[in-house]
Amino acid sequence: MSDLQQYNQDNTEPVPSGAVQHNLSDILPSASEVGHLWTSYLAESMSVCFLKYYVAKSKDPDIHAVLQRALDISSQRVNTMRDIFNSIHHPIPEAYGERDVDVNAKQLFSESFTIKYTRLMHKFILINYSNSLSLASRSDVRVYFSECLNTSKEIHQKATEVLLAKGLLLKTPSIVIPDKVDFVHNKNYLGSILGLAGQRPLNAMEISHIVSLIETKQLLKTLNLGYGQVVKSEKVKRFISQAKQTADKQLKKLGSYLDDEDLPQPIITSNLVTDSTESPHSDKLIMCHATVVIATIIVEYGISVATTARKDLATTFANFSLEGLLLAKDGAELMIESGWLEQVPQTANRKELMN
């Protein structure tokens, strides 16, 4: 029995009474299903590379247990998706593997960073798999993405519990609890795009977005700091430096919103990177990951814009999103130039076929 057959047997969805059952071999996968499986395969194979190295360097039993569980889950996902690709006769992406990780390289990041970063990645994985599940129609793909949501939630929760127990969890600042329900009675509530004096205080959702973005960008800045020490390609090194400079500027602006409200800024200690110059990963993996995480930040800025009422803050999120898009474009061009950008499956070029 293949991994996919065993997986589907263990995670079969109940069939409603009177429902028509279909043979999956007769159902062509949709573009959404292929696209999300393809991107997920690259992401999970990338996670395996990171987690193998993290697990190899982990000594704290609590952290090691979470990292090992995350590695086991990502490894199983890669195998399951490989079986799904085979079942629909789709070529398996090259993605990432043993050639992209060196578990014998010296420790580059502290254990506290590896657990924080693993938790952050599963936060974004939850967002991605929620979208993937909502667009899937084939039962095998729906079962797979549904299980991914459950196991990613498990890792996120376990990482949160470990960080809480060790006093390492970054929390959003508390605000005064209102004594009554209130409504907006004045359009000035939306404020000014220019951020003029007299803006209303930040609301709970806006504070949440700012703190979440600061945490994300601080962790990614730490990641770039470490990889900037070990990459071999000068072009990749310059890109990572550019990404770090962008993060520094955006962090300063995001922090100023909290300073204006006398709210504490979340701080991640700076001793998360060792002085190692041995790279645990290939330049290809480092560069591709750097570009992918920029895309995830753009998604986070988009979500933040959608639920932010203050015009100045929404404008800042939108501008930072544009900066991220331009940076991601530079990263994609460098990957193309290096022969590292694997192409997403696309529809047939009808014009070319007609000619």
N, C-alpha and C positions, 0 to 999 in steps of 0.2 A: 504494500500500500504506500503511495507517495505521500509526501508531507502535506500536499494540498488535499488529498482524499481524507487523510487522518484529521486534518484541520477542520474540513467541512463536516466530517462525521461528528466531531466533538462540539461544533458550534453551529449546528443546523438551526435555521429559523423555523418556528412552528408554522405549518401551512394552514391558513384559515379554512374552516369547513366550507366545501363547495367551490373552493378556488381552483382554477385551472393550472395544472402543473406543466412546466415546459422542460424540454431537454436542453440543457445549456449549450450543447454542441450545435444546436440550431439557431442560437441567438448570437448575432455579431456584437462584439463589444462596442460601445459608443466612443466617440472621440474623447468625451470627458473621462470615461473610465480608463482608457489607454493613457491619456495625458497624466492623470493623477497617479496611476500605477507607475508610470515611467519616472516621474519626478520623485515619487516616494522611494523607488528602488535606488535612485542615486543618493537620496538623503539618508536612507537607512544603511547603505553600504559605507557611506561617509561616517555615519555614527559608529559603526562597527570598528572602523580604523581608530577613531578617537578613543572609544571606550576600551579597546584592547590595551592601548598605551596607558590610560588612566588606571585600569585594573592592575596592570603589571607594576605600577609604581605605588599603589595604595597600600598603606600599612594600618590605618585606622579601621578596626573591624566593622564599625557602624557604617562608615563611608564605603568601605570595600563591598559590603553586602548590597548596597543600593546600586553601585556601579556595575557589579557582576550581574545583578538582575536586569539592569538596563541593557547590558551587552547580550545576555541570553535572549532577551526579547527582540532586539534589533537583528540578531543573527537568525532567529526563527522567522522574522518578517521577510528577510532577504530570501530565505529558502522557499517560503510560501509564495512570494511574488514570482520567483523563478518558475515555480510550478504553474502558476496562473498564466504567465507568458507562454509557457510550453503548451498549455491547454488551448490557447487561442492562436497558436502557431505564429507568435510574434517574436522577433529577435530579442534576445536578452541584452539590455544595455551593458556596455563595458564597465561603466561606473568605476568603483575603487576597490582595491583589494590588498593583498599581502605586500605588493610592491610599493604601496603608499604609506606603510607604517613600519616603524622600527621600535619594537618594545624594549630593545636593549639600550636605546639612547638615554642619556642622563635625564633626570627629572627636570622638567622645564617649568611646570606649574605646581603650586602647593595643592595639597589635598582639598583644602577648603575651597579653592577656586574650582577644582574639577567637579565637586558636588554642586556648587552654585551654578556652574555653567550647564551641567547636565539638567538641573531643574529648569533653567531658562529655556534650553532647547525643547524640553517636553512641553513647556508652555506654548511655544510656537507650533509644535507638532500637534497639540490638541486643536488649535485653530485650523491647521491645514487639514487634519483628518475629519473634522466636522464638516468642512466644505466638501471634501472628497465624498463622504458618505451621502450628503444631501444631493449630489449629482449622479449617484450610481443607481442603476436599475437591475443589473444582473445580481442574482441572489448570492453567488460566490463572492463577488466584489463587495456587496453590501455587508455580508458576514465578516469579511476580512477587515474592512475599514471600521466596522462597529467594534470588533475585538481590539483593534489598534487604539481606539478611543479609551477603552477600559484599561488597557495595560499602560498607556501613557499617563492616564489619570493616577494609576497606582504608583508609577515612578515619581510623578510630581508630588504626590502626597507623602511618600516615604522620604524623599529628599527634603521636603518641608519639615517633617518631624525631626529628622536628624539635625538640620540647621537650627531649629528651635531649641532642641535639647543642648546644643553646643553654644547657644547664644550668638549664632552667626547669621540669623535670618534678618534681612533688611525689611523693615516695616514702614508702611505709610504713616505719617504723623496723625495724631488724633485731632479732632476739632470739637468745638463746644456743641453739645447736643441741644437742638432747639426745643423750646417748651411748647410750641404749637406749630400746626401746619400753616404755611404761608403761600401766597400766590404772587406772581410777577405783575405789577401794576404800571410799570413804566418801561418804555422802550430803551431807556438808558441802561437797563439791565444788560443789554447786549454790548454796551461799551463802544469804544472807538478802535478802528483798525490801527491807528497810530499809537495807541497805548497812552493816551493823554492822562493827565492827573484827574482824579475823581472816579477812576474805574472801581466797580464794585469788587468786594473780596472774591477770591477764588471759591468755587463751590466744591463739594466733595468729589465729584467725578473728574473735575479738572485737576485737582490735587492728585488724584489717583493716576491719571494719565502722565502727569509730569514726573512723579516718583517712579513709575514703571519704566518710562523712557530713560530716566537718569540711570536706573539700575542696569537696564539693557546696554546702554552706551558705555557705562563704566566697565562692565564685564567684557564687552567687545574691545574696548580700549586696552584692557589688560591682555586679552588674547593677541591683539596686534603688537603690543609691546614685546611679548614673548617671541612671537614668530618673526618679528623684525630682527631679532638677534640671530636667528638660525637659518633663514632662507638663503639660498645660494644665488638665485637670479637677482641681478641688480634692478631689473625692471619690476619684479615682484616686490622687492624691498622698497622701491620708491612708491609703489601703489599703496603698500601697507602704511608707509609714512604719511601719505596723503590722506588716507582714511583716518589715521590717528589725529591729524591736524583738524580735520572736519569734526571729529568727535569732540575734541577739546573746545572748539568754538561753540558747538551746539550745547555741550554740557554747561558752559558758562552762562549761556542765555537761559537755558531751562532752570538752572539754579537761581538765577536772579528773580524769577517769578516767586519762588519760595521765600527768598530773602525779603522781598517787598512785603510779604505777609507775616514776617517774623516766624516762619516755619522752618524747622531744621532740615538741612539737606541730607539725603542719604549718603553715607560715605562707605566705600569699600576700601579696606586697607591696601596699601601699595606694595606690601611684601608678599605678593602672590606669584611673582616671577623670580626664578632663580637666576644665577649668572651663567647657566649652561649655554654653549654655542653649538651643541649637537642637535640636529633636527630630528624629531621623532616622526616627521611626516614629509612626504614629497612636496616639492614646490607646487606641483599641479594641484594636490589636495588642498594645500594652504591657500592658494590663489582662488580656487573654485569655492572653497568654504567662505573666504572673505567676501566674495561677490554675492553668494547666497544669503549671508546674514544681512548684508545691506538691503537686499530685497525684503527680508522679514521685517526690518526696521521701517521700511516704507509702508508695509502693511499696517504696522502698529501706529504710524503717524496717520494713516487713512482712517483707522478706527477712532483715533483720538479726535480728529477733525469732526467726524460725524456726530460726536456727542459733546462737543465743546460749544458753549454759548457765547463766551467772550470773544469778540472779533479779533482783538490783538493776539490772543493766544492761538486761535484757530488759524490766523494768518501765519504765525510762526511755525506751526505744525506743517502747514501747506508748503511754506518756503523750504523747510528742512527736508520735506519729502522730495521736492524738486532737486535739492542738492544731492540727495541720495540717488535719484534717478541718473543724474549726470555722472556721479561716481561709479554707479553700477555699469553705465555705458562704457566708461574707461576700462573697467575690469573685464567686461565682455570682449572688448576689442583686443586687450592684452591676451586673453585666453584664446581667441581666434588666431592671433599672430603666433602663439606658441603651440597651436594644434591641440588644445586641451578642451575646447567647447564641444561637447557631444550634442548632436542635434536632436531636438524634440521631434517625435513622429509628426508628420504633416500630411495634409491631403494631397492628392495627385495634382500636378501642374497640368491642367487641361489645355491651356494655350500651347504649352510645349508639346503635349501629346498630339494635338491637332496639326502641328506643323511638322 
